Structure formats: structure tokens, C-alpha cells
Amino acid sequence: MLLNRRWLGTGAALLTGVVVLTTAVQADRSIRTSRKGTVVKGEEATVAVGRRGVAVAGDDGAAAVGRRGAVAVGDDGAAAVGRRGAVVVGEEGAAAVGRYGGVVVGERYESHEAWRTAAGVAVGVATGIAIGTMLSKPPTSSTTVVVSGTSYMYSGGVYYARVISAGAVAYQVVPAPAGAIIVTLPAACTSVRVGNVAYTQCGATYYQRVATGYQVVVVR
């Protein structure tokens, strides 16, 4: 990876305690050492090493590693890993994983299975597909839910609206429409009470028991 001085501040600023070179240096290479660390600048690389981490920066990007995690930024995307999870952002979407699950954001996928592959999610693992994500076809296990004359596709706690994207039909993830009724609740739901009313909370969606199943409600 080719490196230049412009990226040094970007990478080193991500780590408290990593030395940033502020004095003039030779055009080809230099080494500066102090109690707090060392900075080495060469024709192809600039590296800063300190008590709390390491930073590398250059034309193709920057990377920093410290006590609390790591960050890498390049032409094709960025990635960050810390104690509470990881985030990756690229030209085709973004993915985040934490202790309570994960989410993947992208423009469009051929199918739900293709989204799972892109997300690196195994079957049975609780990971939410982000609002706005589009599939060329709905999940194979989806059912139709009609709310106030509008049809939605539903599968595993996720609702999809039929839209036209780039001249083709697509199924876009939308917030759970108030009034939608499903027969079976998705996994990982909990019972909650708001005031004197009992609800079932599934992620960000609240359901109330009705005669024909469970109805999406708005809880304020």
C-alpha cells in the first residue's frame, strides 16, 4: 500500500496517545522518537507507534489499531472493530454487528438468500434487514398481508412493499404497517406493558393480541 503524509493525521487522530509528526521532515524519509512513541516516514509508508496504538496511512487509505479497537479506511470502503461490535461500509452497502445482533444495508439483492450471503448471516441467526433494502423477489416463505387496501409481503418479522425500481418490480423493506395482522409472532419477542395495556414487542414493532392473531400497533 502506498502511503503519504496527508493520511497520517487521519489515521493517528483516531488514537489518543499516538504521536503525530508536526515538525518539518525530509522529503524522502525521517524518524522521530519521543517518550510517547515513534513516527517513521518513508517514500512508501508513514507509520506512527505510540503507547496506545499504531497508525498507518497513505495514498490507498489509513488504518489505526488501539486498545479499544481498529479502524481502516480505503478507496473501496471503511471498517471499524471495537469492543461492542463491528461496522463495514462499502460502495454496495453497509454491515454492522453487535452484541444484540446485526444489520446489513444495501441497495438491492436478488433474493433474501442473497442478502443473507452478503451479510454473512446463517439461517436461524437473528439479524435484521434494514429498512429500505430491496429484493428482486420476496422471501420464499412470505405471505400477503393487506392493510387498508394496500398489500404487503411478510416474512419472519419483516414487511415488504411492492415497488418499481429502475423500471423493474422490487420488494422494499418497510416499517411494520399499523393494523397489519399476522398469525404467528416472529422469534425473540418479549411481553411488555405500557400503562395498563399488555403488548408483545418484536424488535421495534409492537403487537397486540386480537381474535385473528397479532396486530401491529403504534405505542406512544
C-alpha positions as CSV (number, residue, x, y, z in Angstrom):
1,M,0.0,0.0,0.0
2,L,1.5,3.4,-1.0
3,L,1.4,5.9,1.9
4,N,1.7,9.6,2.2
5,R,1.8,12.2,4.9
6,R,-1.8,13.5,4.2
7,W,-3.2,10.4,5.7
8,L,-1.1,10.5,8.8
9,G,-3.3,12.9,10.6
10,T,-6.4,11.0,9.6
11,G,-5.1,7.7,11.0
12,A,-3.2,9.0,14.0
13,A,-6.1,11.2,15.1
14,L,-8.2,8.1,15.6
15,L,-5.9,7.0,18.5
16,T,-5.3,9.1,21.6
17,G,-1.7,9.0,22.5
18,V,-0.3,8.1,19.1
19,V,2.4,10.6,18.1
20,V,1.6,12.9,15.2
21,L,4.5,14.4,13.4
22,T,4.3,18.2,13.5
23,T,7.8,19.3,12.6
24,A,9.3,19.5,9.2
25,V,10.8,16.3,7.8
26,Q,12.9,15.4,4.9
27,A,11.1,14.7,1.7
28,D,12.2,11.1,1.4
29,R,12.3,9.7,4.9
30,S,12.6,10.6,8.6
31,I,12.4,9.0,12.0
32,R,11.2,10.9,15.1
33,T,11.2,9.4,18.6
34,S,10.0,10.7,21.9
35,R,8.7,9.4,25.2
36,K,5.2,9.0,23.7
37,G,6.2,7.0,20.6
38,T,7.8,6.9,17.2
39,V,6.9,8.2,13.8
40,V,8.6,6.7,10.7
41,K,8.1,8.4,7.3
42,G,9.4,6.9,4.1
43,E,8.8,7.0,0.4
44,E,6.1,4.4,0.6
45,A,4.9,4.5,4.1
46,T,4.2,6.6,7.2
47,V,3.8,4.8,10.5
48,A,3.1,6.1,14.0
49,V,3.6,3.9,17.0
50,G,2.6,5.0,20.5
51,R,1.7,3.8,23.9
52,R,-2.0,3.3,23.0
53,G,-1.8,2.0,19.4
54,V,-0.5,2.1,15.9
55,A,-1.5,4.2,12.8
56,V,-0.5,3.7,9.2
57,A,-1.6,6.0,6.4
58,G,-1.1,6.5,2.7
59,D,-2.5,7.1,-0.8
60,D,-4.7,4.0,-0.6
61,G,-6.1,4.6,2.8
62,A,-5.4,4.7,6.5
63,A,-5.5,2.2,9.4
64,A,-5.3,2.5,13.1
65,V,-5.3,0.0,15.9
66,G,-5.7,0.9,19.6
67,R,-6.8,-0.5,22.9
68,R,-10.4,-0.1,22.1
69,G,-10.5,-1.4,18.5
70,A,-9.3,-0.8,15.0
71,V,-10.3,1.4,12.0
72,A,-9.3,1.0,8.3
73,V,-10.3,3.4,5.6
74,G,-9.6,2.9,1.9
75,D,-10.8,3.8,-1.6
76,D,-13.3,0.9,-1.6
77,G,-14.8,1.4,1.9
78,A,-14.2,1.5,5.6
79,A,-14.2,-0.9,8.5
80,A,-14.2,-0.4,12.3
81,V,-14.0,-3.0,15.0
82,G,-14.4,-2.3,18.7
83,R,-15.5,-3.8,22.0
84,R,-19.2,-3.5,21.2
85,G,-19.2,-4.7,17.6
86,A,-18.0,-4.1,14.0
87,V,-19.1,-1.9,11.1
88,V,-18.1,-2.2,7.4
89,V,-19.1,0.3,4.8
90,G,-18.5,-0.1,1.0
91,E,-19.8,1.1,-2.3
92,E,-22.6,-1.5,-2.3
93,G,-23.9,-1.2,1.2
94,A,-23.0,-1.4,4.9
95,A,-23.0,-4.0,7.6
96,A,-22.9,-3.7,11.4
97,V,-22.8,-6.5,14.0
98,G,-23.0,-6.0,17.8
99,R,-23.8,-8.0,20.9
100,Y,-27.6,-7.8,20.2
101,G,-27.4,-8.9,16.5
102,G,-26.6,-7.3,13.2
103,V,-27.9,-5.3,10.3
104,V,-26.9,-5.1,6.7
105,V,-27.8,-2.2,4.4
106,G,-27.6,-2.4,0.6
107,E,-29.4,-1.0,-2.4
108,R,-30.8,-4.2,-3.9
109,Y,-30.3,-8.0,-3.7
110,E,-31.7,-10.8,-5.9
111,S,-33.3,-12.5,-3.0
112,H,-33.4,-12.8,0.8
113,E,-31.0,-15.7,0.5
114,A,-28.6,-13.4,-1.5
115,W,-28.9,-10.8,1.2
116,R,-28.0,-13.4,3.9
117,T,-25.0,-14.4,1.8
118,A,-23.9,-10.8,1.6
119,A,-24.5,-10.3,5.3
120,G,-22.7,-13.5,6.2
121,V,-25.7,-14.5,8.2
122,A,-26.5,-18.1,8.9
123,V,-30.1,-19.5,8.9
124,G,-31.6,-19.1,12.3
125,V,-29.3,-16.2,13.4
126,A,-31.3,-13.1,14.5
127,T,-30.2,-10.3,12.2
128,G,-32.4,-7.5,10.9
129,I,-32.5,-6.5,7.3
130,A,-32.5,-2.7,7.2
131,I,-35.5,-0.5,6.2
132,G,-35.1,0.5,2.6
133,T,-33.3,-2.6,1.4
134,M,-34.8,-4.0,-1.8
135,L,-35.1,-7.6,-3.1
136,S,-35.8,-8.6,-6.6
137,K,-38.2,-11.2,-5.3
138,P,-39.8,-11.7,-1.9
139,P,-38.7,-14.4,0.5
140,T,-40.0,-17.8,-0.5
141,S,-41.8,-18.2,2.9
142,S,-43.5,-14.8,2.7
143,T,-47.3,-14.3,3.0
144,T,-49.5,-11.5,1.8
145,V,-50.8,-9.0,4.4
146,V,-53.4,-6.4,3.4
147,V,-53.7,-3.2,5.4
148,S,-56.3,-0.6,4.4
149,G,-56.4,-1.9,0.8
150,T,-52.6,-2.0,0.5
151,S,-50.8,-5.4,0.1
152,Y,-47.5,-6.1,1.8
153,M,-45.4,-9.2,1.9
154,Y,-44.5,-10.5,5.3
155,S,-41.8,-13.0,6.4
156,G,-40.0,-13.5,9.8
157,G,-41.0,-10.2,11.3
158,V,-40.1,-8.2,8.2
159,Y,-42.6,-6.3,5.9
160,Y,-42.0,-5.7,2.2
161,A,-43.8,-3.2,-0.1
162,R,-44.0,-3.9,-3.8
163,V,-42.3,-1.0,-5.7
164,I,-40.9,-0.2,-9.1
165,S,-37.2,0.4,-9.1
166,A,-35.2,1.2,-12.3
167,G,-38.2,0.0,-14.3
168,A,-38.5,-3.3,-12.6
169,V,-40.6,-4.7,-9.8
170,A,-38.8,-4.9,-6.4
171,Y,-39.8,-5.6,-2.8
172,Q,-38.6,-3.0,-0.4
173,V,-38.3,-3.4,3.4
174,V,-40.7,-1.0,5.1
175,P,-41.6,-0.3,8.7
176,A,-44.4,-2.6,10.1
177,P,-47.6,-1.0,8.9
178,A,-50.0,-0.2,11.7
179,G,-53.1,-2.5,11.6
180,A,-51.3,-5.4,9.9
181,I,-52.3,-8.8,11.4
182,I,-50.1,-11.9,11.5
183,V,-50.9,-15.3,12.7
184,T,-47.6,-16.2,14.4
185,L,-45.2,-13.9,16.1
186,P,-41.5,-13.9,14.9
187,A,-38.8,-15.2,17.2
188,A,-37.2,-13.3,20.0
189,C,-40.3,-11.3,21.1
190,T,-40.9,-10.1,24.7
191,S,-44.0,-9.3,26.6
192,V,-44.2,-5.6,27.8
193,R,-46.8,-3.4,29.5
194,V,-47.3,0.3,28.6
195,G,-49.6,1.8,31.1
196,N,-52.2,-0.8,31.8
197,V,-52.0,-2.4,28.4
198,A,-50.1,-5.6,27.5
199,Y,-48.2,-5.8,24.3
200,T,-45.7,-8.1,22.6
201,Q,-42.5,-6.3,21.4
202,C,-40.6,-7.8,18.5
203,G,-37.6,-5.5,17.8
204,A,-39.0,-2.1,17.1
205,T,-42.5,-3.4,16.4
206,Y,-45.3,-3.8,18.9
207,Y,-48.2,-6.3,18.6
208,Q,-51.5,-6.7,20.4
209,R,-53.4,-9.9,20.6
210,V,-56.6,-9.9,18.6
211,A,-59.1,-12.6,17.6
212,T,-57.4,-13.5,14.4
213,G,-53.8,-13.2,15.5
214,Y,-51.4,-10.4,16.4
215,Q,-52.0,-6.8,15.2
216,V,-49.3,-4.2,14.7
217,V,-50.0,-1.2,16.9
218,V,-48.3,2.2,17.5
219,V,-47.2,2.6,21.1
220,R,-46.5,6.1,22.3
